[in-house]
Amino acid sequence: MSSGRSPETPSPEEAVERQFDAYNRQALEEFLACYADSAELLVDGVTAASGKEALREIYARQFAETPVEATSLARLRQGEWVADHERIEGPGVPPSSVLALYRVRDGLIDQVQFLGQQVEA
């Protein structure tokens, strides 16, 4: 049975892992290359950014001001969705965890949702 994607198109897991790696290296252009031009970022159901340029503004500032590292504690895939339980930490930033949902279409993330971020004790 065919997956319906070309050999050059990354699977949803590969697309998420590629952006995850770029995030941890604060490689902004590589990170953004993993997203569709019309990508949306939602935080607890509220749209925080629409479009790659809005993502650029958010992540350029974050990478410059508060570089953090994310660790995937668990990853699941269902169709075009990849769910990560992520732990985020960095110098001067209290560790936190979040559920991240990534929707991947044609090898690019077109929606990411962060749900229930909690600072860890």
TACOR-V392311 format. One record per residue. N is the residue number from 1. RES is the residue in three letters. SS is DSSP state (h for helix, s for strand, l for the rest). PSI is psi in degrees with one decimal (NA if undefined). Layout:
((N,RES,SS,PSI) (N,RES,SS,PSI))
//
This chain:
((1,MET,l,132.7) (2,SER,l,146.6) (3,SER,l,-11.4) (4,GLY,l,6.4) (5,ARG,l,153.5) (6,SER,l,160.7) (7,PRO,l,-26.3) (8,GLU,l,-19.3) (9,THR,l,121.7) (10,PRO,l,149.9) (11,SER,l,164.7) (12,PRO,h,-43.0) (13,GLU,h,-41.1) (14,GLU,h,-41.6) (15,ALA,h,-44.2) (16,VAL,h,-42.5) (17,GLU,h,-39.5) (18,ARG,h,-44.3) (19,GLN,h,-33.1) (20,PHE,h,-45.8) (21,ASP,h,-45.2) (22,ALA,h,-39.1) (23,TYR,h,-48.0) (24,ASN,h,-22.9) (25,ARG,l,0.3) (26,GLN,l,38.6) (27,ALA,l,87.1) (28,LEU,h,-49.3) (29,GLU,h,-39.7) (30,GLU,h,-40.0) (31,PHE,h,-50.7) (32,LEU,h,-27.8) (33,ALA,l,-15.2) (34,CYS,l,-6.8) (35,TYR,s,145.1) (36,ALA,s,153.6) (37,ASP,s,-31.9) (38,SER,s,17.2) (39,ALA,s,146.2) (40,GLU,s,143.7) (41,LEU,s,122.9) (42,LEU,s,140.6) (43,VAL,s,116.7) (44,ASP,l,43.6) (45,GLY,l,-2.3) (46,VAL,s,131.4) (47,THR,s,121.8) (48,ALA,s,-24.3) (49,ALA,s,142.8) (50,SER,s,121.9) (51,GLY,l,151.3) (52,LYS,h,-35.7) (53,GLU,h,-35.1) (54,ALA,h,-39.3) (55,LEU,h,-40.3) (56,ARG,h,-47.1) (57,GLU,h,-46.6) (58,ILE,h,-51.1) (59,TYR,h,-28.4) (60,ALA,h,-43.2) (61,ARG,h,-46.4) (62,GLN,h,-47.1) (63,PHE,h,-36.1) (64,ALA,h,-39.1) (65,GLU,h,-43.3) (66,THR,l,70.6) (67,PRO,l,127.2) (68,VAL,l,168.3) (69,GLU,s,138.7) (70,ALA,s,144.1) (71,THR,s,131.0) (72,SER,s,116.1) (73,LEU,s,-28.1) (74,ALA,s,145.5) (75,ARG,s,134.1) (76,LEU,s,152.3) (77,ARG,s,138.5) (78,GLN,s,106.0) (79,GLY,l,-124.9) (80,GLU,l,3.5) (81,TRP,s,138.0) (82,VAL,s,128.2) (83,ALA,s,128.0) (84,ASP,s,136.5) (85,HIS,s,111.8) (86,GLU,s,145.0) (87,ARG,s,131.1) (88,ILE,s,132.3) (89,GLU,s,160.4) (90,GLY,s,173.9) (91,PRO,l,125.7) (92,GLY,l,8.2) (93,VAL,s,122.5) (94,PRO,s,138.3) (95,PRO,s,143.5) (96,SER,s,165.4) (97,SER,s,154.9) (98,VAL,s,151.5) (99,LEU,s,122.6) (100,ALA,s,127.5) (101,LEU,s,123.6) (102,TYR,s,127.8) (103,ARG,s,125.7) (104,VAL,s,123.6) (105,ARG,s,131.6) (106,ASP,l,36.5) (107,GLY,l,1.1) (108,LEU,s,145.1) (109,ILE,s,121.6) (110,ASP,s,-8.0) (111,GLN,s,136.8) (112,VAL,s,135.1) (113,GLN,s,131.5) (114,PHE,s,125.9) (115,LEU,s,132.9) (116,GLY,s,39.5) (117,GLN,s,132.3) (118,GLN,s,133.5) (119,VAL,s,133.0) (120,GLU,l,145.1) (121,ALA,l,NA))
//
